[in-house]
């Protein structure tokens, strides 16, 4: 995408995020990654009269895998202080789950993560309609005490919801201390630490993240009191078990966040070879009617588990109930106030 086009979509984003004249915005990058993002956001912010800054961290050491919660800011307290003193941080590094992000948010800085490819950012622009529908879903989830998920493949799992807050992701950040991820479009929370029990069957066509791959044969998870007690299946199950074992951290077996996708601009099929544009898989997390469960850290929600072992698994064709009221049935959102036209 050329600079002028990239600047225009960043301008739309900053307007949706309520950027005002004389606000202080910092774009955070590292090494040589996403410097074009910094250029586009800087140009867009200047058009709104904001005071724009670019903080560029050294390139990180080469490490394999997705080590969530570890950032170069950990050794740079002065940089963290600078970020705490701006109005909005545009995170092009991926700070999620890190203590540094939590400290920055607690200081009142709003944060937008933008690490997906520009073409995907353009196709999944935030909108007022998406924001309104996601907020309706978040209000329902926030009041619920029990979530139950079922599927024709054998999923039947219950989450007790009495501990953790609800998070609404609508792809822009317009309130002090708020974090969001562009693109997105879903709501989630976490079950009580000992309050998740049942069976989850990940079916063919469901997606493993960060592996960025479709499941080919069923994976059956048994969950007891908030922790996975058994994983069974074929090759895909063995892959998941090997990945989790590589962290040598039993906390990776804990259940993390859970929720459903609401963005009709996100497409399930875009993970196939030749179509996946790169990035961290925000499109499959957001596609309309998916039910996603996660394993590993829950510190994003204020919980005690900060393990680096994390999987997100969006599933198709599931049904989700809040206090026995249907929200998603067979992969379709059935609450009229939350429905959006599929595109």
C-alpha positions, 0 to 999 in steps of 0.5 A: 500500500502506498504512503498516501493510502496508508495515511488515509486509513490511519487518519480514519482510525485516529478519528474513530479513536477520538484524537484531538488537537494538541494531544500527545501521540507516540508511535512505538516500533522496534528495529526496522519493523513497521517503519511505514506504519510510523510514517503513516500514523505520524502524517495522519496525526499531524493532519489532526493537529496532534503532537506526534512522536516516534519511539523506535526500540532496538531490534529484539534478539532473534528468538523462536516462537511467540513469547507473549508478555516479553518486550524490550521495554522491560529494560527501559523504565525511562521509555515506559515513563514517557509512554505513560505521559502521552495521551495515546500509544500506537503499539506497532511492537505488540506489548499485550500481556506485558507488565509494561503495557499494564502500567501504561494503561493504568496511567491513563494512556489509551493504547492501539495495537496495529501489527497486521498487514496494511491491506487487512487494516484497510479491509477491516476499518473500525466503524460506529456500527461495529462499536455499537454492536460489540458494546451491546454484546459486552453489556450482556456478557458483563451481567452473565454469571455462567457461560455454556458452549456446545457444538455438534462435535461434542463440546459441552463446557461451562465457564463460571463468570464471577471474577474477571471483567469483560473486554470489548474489542471494536478496533479503536481506542477512545477512552483513557486507559483503554486498549484495543487491537486493529483489526478486531471485533469481538467480546471476551472475558475469563472464567473463574480460576477454578470455574471451567469444567467440561469438554471442548472438541476442536473440530476440522476447520477450526484454527490454531493460533499462533500456529496459523493453521486449520485443524485437520482432525478433532482435538478433545480437551478435558477441563477440570476446575479451570485447567486442562487435564487431558488432550486427545486426538491425532497429529494436531493434538500431538502438535498442541501438546508438544507446543505447550510442553516446550514452555515447561510451565504447567500454568500453560494448561490453565484456561484463559479468555473466552468469547465470540466474534462479531465482525462481518468483514473478517473472513474464516477462509483467509488463512489458506495458503496464498491468502493469509496476508501475514500478521498475528491472525486477528481476522480469524479471531474476529470472524462473525459467529466464531466462539474462541477459547484460549489457554494460558495467561489471564493477566490481561484480565487482572488474573495471576497467570502470566505464563508465556504459553498461549493459544487462541482457538476460534471455532465454527458452528458452536452455540454459546449461552449466557445464563441459559439465554442463547447468544450464538447458535450453530455459529450464528449470532441470534440476539437481534440487537447484536446482528450485523449484515454479513458482507 
